[in-house]
Amino acid sequence: MKKMKMRHLRFPVQLTLAALLLPFLAACSKTNKVTIYATARSGGWLWARSESGVKKEPVEAGGYAVLRKVYDLEKKPKLAVDLGNWFGETPEGYLSKGAAAAACMNAVPYSVSALGPEDLTLSPSDLEKLVSASSFTILASNLYLRNNKKPAFIKSQQLLSAGGAKFGFMAVTVMDPEKFNVQRYLPNYKFEKESYEIERSLKALKDGGARVIVLLLGINPKKQAGGNFYASFLAKLPRLDLVITDDPGLKKTLRVNKTWVVSAPARLLSAARIELSIEPDTGRLVKTEAKNILLDKAGYGEDLAALDVVNRQRAAAAKIFSRRVGAVAADIRRSEGSVSPLGNFTADCVKRWARSNAAIINNSVLGGDLLKGPVTTGDLYRVLPFDTSVVFVKIRGEDLERAIEKTIPLGISVSGMEIAMQGPAVDRLVIEGSPVRPGHIYRIAVPDAIVNDNDYSLLSSATEFANSRRFLREVLGWCFSRQAVTPKPDLNRITRNE
């Protein structure tokens, strides 16, 4: 009987203990929620536009006014972040050098943004103006000037609070995912090794009390990060809680050891909504859930204050872009087979303006076609989107020949010269009607990209060079001002015999 009584007693005791533990267990399982909205590579797309392929029927989507509406509807504590490359895809972006995007981002408002390689086509002085126009923090942890000094107007890390949690943000750019942790040089800047700068920023953030560490990881838009990149990259770093990247190849959230990796969508058609679960007692990130939200104009509407900012930027750009600068008698295409008529035409303009023996244009600077009829300022920005300036180069004949052999495969157009290739070698090079003379110094006008890019060898061969500080599109505008109608240029300047 005693044993039976003990058995009967044990069950109520267990129930009592469970009842006592339930509040404690519930408190332990409860987490605070914080939402991060992340965008990337907006490229100067400021307003909603018609898009096909995102739904069965074309839909009006995207833009900062819709994003602001979505952001306001979020009930949880929140932050908005961007991965950079603000203005490289639209004339509105080029014209304002990112200022239009910054004004619209201020209206959301964003909390922090990284910088992308396309943003760094700006000179340091123009970049400083852009940073000054931004109400949010701009981060570039591994960015330096060419003189090895940090830009004083850009931060390496930032502490932010949301939902009772203390976040530490930093940002790095990887120019080549296959060869990361290597110094990389741009015309006005350089990227230091990522791991070194991450360790420095991480220490500063931890010392400042950050409990959740977030890395904004930019990938060069011209490169793809492979499936094994994140495991290899993170293996060389101290532990991070969350990585937000602009890598379009990353289709779903990754968990690499204890780090979550989430991708933000491009072109401001969608935004990534990243919900973080954080332990209230420790401030530790315990769970991440992410999904992309289509910025559907019909579904969410547009915030009127943000829309007013967008429309003012749109009107200012339209007024400038509508100015007529000239006309063309026939279409001048960026590409016709293996030849670029627009490249040839641009090279002719540069040669005439520079009064040089010849001109070389790398076709990668060209952004579109010039169509028959009036040509406006907007057309100039569209076909020459980057702030590429003209450089005067002096080079010996034999060095020019070797440089052309290395440059031809990358795609060039020329003026004032004729090139006959026999396989990979120059068989005949003629400048201004005469064969090139070894030892003779020639004056060649080229875009600064040819001088600064490591893929081209012109700078290493030059005896002298000087930057004109005039943009290619300004020179193209000068050519239109010299004649009412521009004829279509001839095509056969480079011949190949394989």
C-alpha positions as MATLAB code, in Angstrom:
seq = 'MKKMKMRHLRFPVQLTLAALLLPFLAACSKTNKVTIYATARSGGWLWARSESGVKKEPVEAGGYAVLRKVYDLEKKPKLAVDLGNWFGETPEGYLSKGAAAAACMNAVPYSVSALGPEDLTLSPSDLEKLVSASSFTILASNLYLRNNKKPAFIKSQQLLSAGGAKFGFMAVTVMDPEKFNVQRYLPNYKFEKESYEIERSLKALKDGGARVIVLLLGINPKKQAGGNFYASFLAKLPRLDLVITDDPGLKKTLRVNKTWVVSAPARLLSAARIELSIEPDTGRLVKTEAKNILLDKAGYGEDLAALDVVNRQRAAAAKIFSRRVGAVAADIRRSEGSVSPLGNFTADCVKRWARSNAAIINNSVLGGDLLKGPVTTGDLYRVLPFDTSVVFVKIRGEDLERAIEKTIPLGISVSGMEIAMQGPAVDRLVIEGSPVRPGHIYRIAVPDAIVNDNDYSLLSSATEFANSRRFLREVLGWCFSRQAVTPKPDLNRITRNE';
ca = [
       0.000    0.000    0.000;
       2.777    2.410    0.787;
       4.370    1.812   -2.606;
       1.056    2.485   -4.345;
       0.588    5.720   -2.410;
       4.039    6.873   -3.430;
       3.194    6.203   -7.069;
      -0.020    8.193   -6.777;
       1.797   11.068   -5.095;
       4.562   11.279   -7.680;
       2.290   12.383  -10.538;
       0.843   15.485   -8.775;
       4.323   16.498   -7.693;
       5.520   16.312  -11.314;
       2.578   18.451  -12.419;
       3.349   21.001   -9.729;
       6.996   21.205  -10.741;
       6.036   21.584  -14.417;
       3.611   24.369  -13.536;
       6.316   26.151  -11.595;
       8.822   25.796  -14.435;
       6.510   26.914  -17.254;
       6.915   30.675  -16.709;
      10.680   30.219  -16.492;
      10.823   28.130  -19.672;
       8.571   30.593  -21.487;
      10.825   33.474  -20.463;
      13.858   31.552  -21.710;
      12.256   30.820  -25.098;
      11.025   34.381  -25.661;
      13.159   36.462  -28.041;
      13.090   40.057  -29.172;
      12.447   40.653  -32.861;
      14.261   43.227  -34.996;
      13.723   43.612  -38.743;
      16.343   44.776  -41.208;
      15.283   45.923  -44.674;
      18.187   45.557  -47.112;
      18.612   46.820  -50.672;
      21.541   46.695  -53.089;
      22.755   47.939  -56.469;
      19.854   50.370  -56.864;
      21.750   51.873  -59.796;
      19.852   55.169  -59.860;
      16.387   53.580  -60.177;
      14.461   56.117  -58.121;
      10.783   55.522  -58.926;
       8.345   52.706  -59.709;
       8.364   51.414  -63.276;
       6.585   48.752  -65.306;
       8.302   45.372  -65.021;
       7.563   42.086  -66.753;
       8.462   38.689  -65.393;
       7.888   39.362  -61.698;
       4.189   38.427  -61.970;
       1.962   36.963  -64.684;
       1.144   40.463  -65.916;
       3.448   43.518  -66.047;
       3.422   45.319  -62.711;
       4.381   48.800  -61.503;
       7.055   48.133  -58.908;
      10.104   49.555  -57.202;
      11.280   52.949  -56.100;
      11.941   54.701  -52.821;
       8.374   55.956  -52.293;
       7.029   52.376  -52.266;
       9.907   51.256  -50.058;
       9.081   53.998  -47.546;
       5.471   52.780  -47.456;
       6.588   49.192  -46.812;
       9.022   50.384  -44.161;
       6.325   52.390  -42.363;
       4.022   49.352  -42.293;
       6.628   47.334  -40.373;
       5.530   47.073  -36.727;
       8.688   45.546  -35.278;
      11.819   47.583  -34.391;
      13.641   48.106  -37.674;
      16.671   49.332  -39.556;
      17.208   50.007  -43.283;
      20.570   49.249  -44.894;
      21.985   49.404  -48.403;
      24.967   47.696  -50.030;
      25.987   50.554  -52.377;
      26.300   51.054  -56.154;
      23.683   53.803  -56.004;
      23.709   55.413  -59.445;
      25.526   53.473  -62.180;
      22.584   52.286  -64.324;
      20.443   55.353  -65.112;
      21.070   58.824  -66.554;
      19.389   60.343  -63.483;
      22.003   58.623  -61.362;
      24.961   59.711  -63.492;
      23.819   63.320  -63.733;
      23.576   63.911  -59.987;
      26.615   61.756  -59.126;
      24.514   59.886  -56.605;
      22.970   62.953  -54.935;
      19.472   62.099  -56.229;
      19.721   58.608  -54.725;
      21.006   60.048  -51.430;
      18.055   62.468  -51.203;
      15.601   59.625  -51.780;
      17.388   57.358  -49.291;
      17.218   60.150  -46.699;
      13.437   60.098  -47.134;
      13.099   56.403  -46.162;
      15.236   56.882  -43.949;
      18.180   54.490  -44.191;
      20.353   53.837  -41.152;
      23.587   52.835  -42.873;
      24.961   52.097  -46.338;
      28.084   50.613  -47.855;
      29.806   51.907  -51.008;
      30.184   49.861  -54.177;
      32.847   50.005  -56.920;
      30.512   52.028  -59.159;
      30.155   54.684  -56.448;
      33.935   54.902  -56.400;
      34.061   56.147  -59.992;
      33.537   59.496  -58.233;
      36.599   61.533  -57.369;
      37.356   61.879  -53.632;
      35.972   65.442  -53.639;
      32.719   64.366  -55.324;
      32.440   61.383  -53.008;
      32.833   63.651  -49.993;
      29.967   65.820  -51.292;
      27.805   62.719  -51.646;
      28.588   61.596  -48.100;
      27.801   65.077  -46.779;
      24.404   64.986  -48.519;
      23.490   61.693  -46.815;
      21.705   61.714  -43.455;
      22.758   58.110  -42.782;
      26.178   56.630  -42.046;
      28.281   55.490  -45.006;
      30.702   52.656  -44.324;
      33.697   51.330  -46.238;
      35.934   49.448  -43.825;
      38.621   48.376  -46.301;
      38.640   51.536  -48.445;
      41.703   53.800  -48.631;
      42.891   56.605  -50.849;
      45.790   55.863  -53.173;
      48.102   57.632  -50.672;
      47.250   54.893  -48.094;
      45.182   57.254  -45.950;
      41.612   56.562  -44.891;
      39.073   59.024  -46.341;
      38.280   61.183  -43.319;
      34.616   61.513  -44.339;
      33.895   57.742  -44.404;
      33.555   55.496  -41.366;
      34.859   51.955  -40.922;
      32.206   50.838  -38.435;
      29.000   52.046  -36.783;
      27.054   51.144  -33.632;
      23.246   51.170  -33.906;
      20.480   50.195  -31.471;
      17.082   48.688  -32.264;
      14.618   46.734  -30.150;
      16.877   46.837  -27.114;
      19.746   45.197  -29.047;
      23.069   46.814  -29.860;
      24.260   46.204  -33.411;
      27.725   46.699  -34.850;
      27.922   47.316  -38.611;
      30.940   47.270  -40.912;
      31.342   46.972  -44.692;
      33.937   45.540  -47.045;
      34.134   45.132  -50.811;
      35.581   42.026  -52.471;
      36.736   42.830  -55.997;
      37.519   39.232  -56.973;
      35.827   36.402  -55.029;
      38.268   33.886  -56.504;
      41.230   35.848  -55.135;
      40.053   37.641  -52.025;
      42.207   39.085  -49.260;
      44.398   40.858  -51.821;
      44.955   44.605  -52.174;
      43.071   46.035  -55.159;
      43.592   49.415  -56.809;
      41.072   51.762  -58.439;
      41.936   55.067  -60.171;
      41.471   57.119  -56.961;
      41.244   54.491  -54.258;
      42.475   51.131  -53.067;
      40.872   48.257  -51.187;
      42.931   46.797  -48.355;
      42.827   43.088  -47.449;
      39.365   42.279  -46.126;
      40.316   40.076  -43.154;
      42.666   42.658  -41.652;
      40.084   45.453  -41.790;
      37.285   43.223  -40.501;
      39.354   42.266  -37.455;
      40.088   45.934  -36.713;
      36.449   46.982  -37.074;
      35.224   43.997  -35.073;
      37.454   44.899  -32.122;
      36.226   48.510  -32.176;
      32.584   47.368  -32.289;
      33.024   44.850  -29.467;
      34.794   47.463  -27.371;
      31.797   49.729  -27.994;
      29.403   47.121  -26.630;
      27.997   45.612  -29.848;
      26.335   42.221  -29.298;
      25.202   41.499  -32.862;
      27.870   41.962  -35.546;
      26.672   42.591  -39.107;
      28.963   42.679  -42.155;
      27.753   44.411  -45.331;
      29.632   42.427  -47.975;
      29.832   43.958  -51.442;
      30.868   41.814  -54.408;
      32.269   43.426  -57.554;
      29.267   43.578  -59.970;
      31.546   42.320  -62.749;
      32.278   39.113  -60.823;
      30.282   36.185  -59.480;
      30.830   34.655  -56.046;
      30.912   30.860  -56.339;
      29.085   28.472  -54.056;
      32.203   27.765  -51.997;
      33.176   31.410  -51.591;
      31.349   32.087  -48.334;
      32.758   29.072  -46.500;
      36.285   29.945  -47.637;
      35.884   33.646  -46.905;
      34.346   33.261  -43.452;
      36.862   30.589  -42.448;
      39.559   33.277  -42.424;
      37.562   35.636  -40.182;
      36.593   35.872  -36.527;
      32.970   34.918  -35.880;
      30.324   37.219  -37.357;
      26.598   36.979  -36.634;
      25.131   38.116  -39.939;
      26.463   38.821  -43.416;
      24.278   40.781  -45.850;
      25.629   40.626  -49.399;
      24.663   42.018  -52.806;
      25.639   38.762  -54.526;
      22.802   37.911  -56.988;
      24.023   34.320  -57.170;
      23.010   33.652  -53.563;
      19.377   32.537  -53.865;
      18.633   31.479  -50.288;
      19.860   32.116  -46.766;
      23.040   30.231  -45.846;
      24.269   29.131  -42.455;
      28.059   28.908  -42.424;
      29.112   27.603  -39.025;
      27.367   30.136  -36.757;
      27.037   32.939  -39.328;
      23.874   33.626  -41.319;
      24.397   34.889  -44.881;
      21.555   36.730  -46.666;
      21.462   38.360  -50.113;
      19.781   41.724  -50.841;
      18.059   42.085  -54.253;
      19.218   44.587  -56.878;
      17.651   47.500  -58.781;
      15.171   48.466  -56.027;
      12.364   46.274  -57.412;
      12.359   44.327  -54.151;
      13.825   44.613  -50.684;
      15.061   41.847  -48.408;
      13.116   41.646  -45.137;
      15.422   40.034  -42.571;
      13.810   39.168  -39.242;
      16.264   38.633  -36.404;
      15.457   36.791  -33.169;
      17.593   38.039  -30.286;
      17.851   36.757  -26.733;
      16.845   39.648  -24.449;
      19.219   38.727  -21.620;
      22.364   38.111  -23.659;
      21.656   40.186  -26.785;
      22.728   37.157  -28.827;
      21.338   36.491  -32.307;
      19.690   33.045  -32.251;
      17.688   32.938  -35.481;
      17.412   34.680  -38.861;
      14.564   34.483  -41.362;
      14.685   36.339  -44.685;
      12.446   36.850  -47.688;
      12.329   39.309  -50.591;
       9.333   41.665  -50.721;
       8.280   42.954  -54.146;
       7.815   46.721  -53.941;
       4.406   46.514  -55.605;
       3.032   50.012  -56.138;
      -0.577   48.829  -56.405;
      -0.264   46.632  -53.329;
       1.462   49.075  -50.986;
       0.993   52.521  -52.492;
       3.598   55.280  -52.282;
       4.508   57.514  -49.363;
       3.622   61.049  -50.423;
       6.548   62.780  -48.723;
       9.059   60.369  -50.259;
       7.277   60.624  -53.628;
       7.653   64.406  -53.512;
      11.426   64.000  -53.083;
      11.538   61.509  -55.964;
       9.503   63.730  -58.270;
      11.680   66.773  -57.562;
      14.784   64.773  -58.482;
      13.036   63.459  -61.574;
      11.988   66.946  -62.734;
      15.475   68.409  -62.196;
      17.045   65.642  -64.258;
      14.431   65.898  -67.028;
      15.039   69.633  -67.418;
      18.753   69.121  -68.025;
      18.422   65.953  -70.092;
      15.965   67.538  -72.510;
      18.491   70.137  -73.738;
      19.337   69.530  -77.390;
      23.050   69.375  -78.241;
      22.909   68.253  -81.891;
      21.553   65.613  -84.259;
      22.655   62.481  -86.116;
      21.692   61.612  -89.688;
      21.581   57.856  -89.022;
      21.666   55.462  -86.100;
      25.111   55.050  -84.544;
      25.110   51.705  -82.771;
      27.247   50.642  -79.875;
      27.918   47.372  -81.672;
      27.541   46.023  -85.198;
      29.142   42.612  -85.341;
      32.737   42.912  -84.178;
      32.811   46.684  -84.773;
      31.542   49.592  -82.652;
      30.340   52.490  -84.863;
      29.738   54.547  -81.697;
      33.261   53.735  -80.537;
      34.679   54.910  -83.861;
      32.618   58.096  -83.757;
      33.688   58.830  -80.171;
      37.325   58.180  -81.077;
      37.009   60.653  -84.002;
      35.617   63.292  -81.660;
      38.385   62.758  -79.114;
      41.134   62.902  -81.748;
      39.769   66.128  -83.223;
      39.298   67.756  -79.820;
      42.698   66.662  -78.493;
      44.533   67.468  -81.763;
      46.418   64.213  -81.333;
      47.943   61.823  -83.842;
      45.382   59.187  -82.936;
      42.770   58.187  -80.359;
      41.846   54.865  -78.766;
      38.532   54.167  -76.991;
      37.876   51.084  -74.878;
      34.378   50.025  -75.891;
      33.489   49.066  -72.311;
      32.875   52.773  -71.518;
      29.993   52.895  -74.023;
      26.483   52.504  -72.633;
      24.048   52.443  -75.578;
      23.158   53.586  -79.101;
      22.717   57.048  -80.606;
      19.521   56.996  -82.669;
      18.750   59.044  -85.782;
      17.404   62.500  -85.007;
      17.976   65.059  -82.240;
      20.590   64.326  -79.613;
      20.086   65.630  -76.079;
      22.202   65.921  -72.952;
      20.333   62.868  -71.674;
      21.556   60.894  -74.693;
      25.157   61.842  -73.905;
      24.775   60.552  -70.336;
      23.104   57.392  -71.606;
      25.790   56.449  -74.136;
      28.704   57.581  -71.923;
      27.427   56.889  -68.401;
      30.701   57.003  -66.476;
      32.746   60.044  -65.528;
      35.611   58.965  -67.771;
      38.061   61.733  -68.652;
      40.415   62.095  -71.618;
      44.124   61.531  -71.032;
      46.956   62.674  -73.340;
      49.639   60.010  -73.744;
      53.036   60.170  -75.439;
      54.381   56.790  -76.515;
      57.065   55.357  -78.827;
      55.962   53.563  -81.967;
      57.226   50.119  -80.958;
      55.661   50.419  -77.487;
      52.342   51.472  -78.999;
      52.371   48.387  -81.217;
      52.947   46.081  -78.243;
      50.253   47.865  -76.199;
      47.736   47.456  -79.023;
      48.430   43.713  -79.202;
      47.441   43.414  -75.540;
      44.514   45.833  -75.809;
      42.787   44.587  -78.997;
      41.268   41.455  -77.352;
      39.526   43.668  -74.751;
      37.566   45.549  -77.422;
      38.716   48.945  -78.699;
      37.838   51.529  -81.339;
      40.390   53.841  -82.957;
      40.712   57.067  -84.910;
      43.704   58.243  -86.946;
      45.126   54.736  -87.212;
      44.620   51.549  -89.171;
      45.456   48.213  -87.597;
      45.901   44.903  -89.420;
      46.145   41.899  -87.086;
      47.658   38.541  -88.006;
      46.410   36.284  -85.252;
      47.367   37.911  -81.927;
      50.154   40.033  -83.474;
      50.061   43.411  -85.230;
      50.919   42.842  -88.893;
      50.597   46.484  -89.939;
      50.029   49.691  -87.966;
      49.437   52.971  -89.798;
      48.996   56.362  -88.125;
      47.813   59.352  -90.144;
      48.539   57.534  -93.389;
      52.123   56.422  -92.621;
      53.500   53.186  -91.113;
      54.446   53.535  -87.468;
      58.150   54.331  -86.961;
      60.044   52.704  -84.095;
      61.503   55.308  -81.765;
      59.138   58.037  -82.930;
      56.972   59.629  -80.203;
      53.244   59.672  -80.969;
      50.559   61.678  -79.186;
      47.556   59.474  -78.415;
      44.318   60.516  -76.667;
      42.612   57.816  -74.577;
      40.038   57.494  -71.750;
      41.531   57.396  -68.268;
      40.205   53.832  -67.871;
      42.835   52.659  -70.372;
      45.549   54.393  -68.368;
      44.389   53.261  -64.926;
      43.045   49.759  -65.560;
      45.553   46.958  -64.989;
      44.009   45.040  -67.920;
      45.510   47.633  -70.271;
      49.252   48.212  -70.654;
      49.373   51.690  -72.135;
      50.524   53.488  -68.991;
      53.506   51.203  -68.421;
      54.660   51.914  -71.985;
      54.065   55.703  -72.044;
      56.892   58.219  -71.860;
      54.517   60.937  -70.634;
      50.830   61.382  -69.861;
      48.513   64.147  -68.620;
      44.838   64.095  -67.618;
      42.749   66.717  -69.434;
      40.084   66.685  -66.661;
      37.432   66.778  -69.413;
      34.882   63.962  -69.518;
      34.318   61.939  -72.676;
      30.666   63.035  -72.806;
      31.783   66.699  -72.699;
      34.048   66.067  -75.672;
      31.203   64.315  -77.499;
      28.981   67.332  -76.803;
      31.712   69.608  -78.184;
      31.705   67.599  -81.416;
      27.957   68.043  -81.816;
      28.297   71.776  -81.282;
      30.727   71.920  -84.220;
      28.284   70.524  -86.788;
      24.514   70.402  -87.171;
      24.242   66.823  -88.435;
      26.814   64.132  -87.794;
      27.425   61.552  -90.531;
      27.658   57.862  -89.690;
      31.346   56.983  -89.291;
      33.115   54.421  -91.485;
      33.717   51.015  -89.922;
      36.846   49.292  -91.294;
      39.722   50.500  -89.123;
      40.793   47.221  -87.513;
      41.094   44.121  -89.705;
      41.792   40.618  -88.473;
      43.279   37.651  -90.273;
      43.160   34.613  -88.030;
];
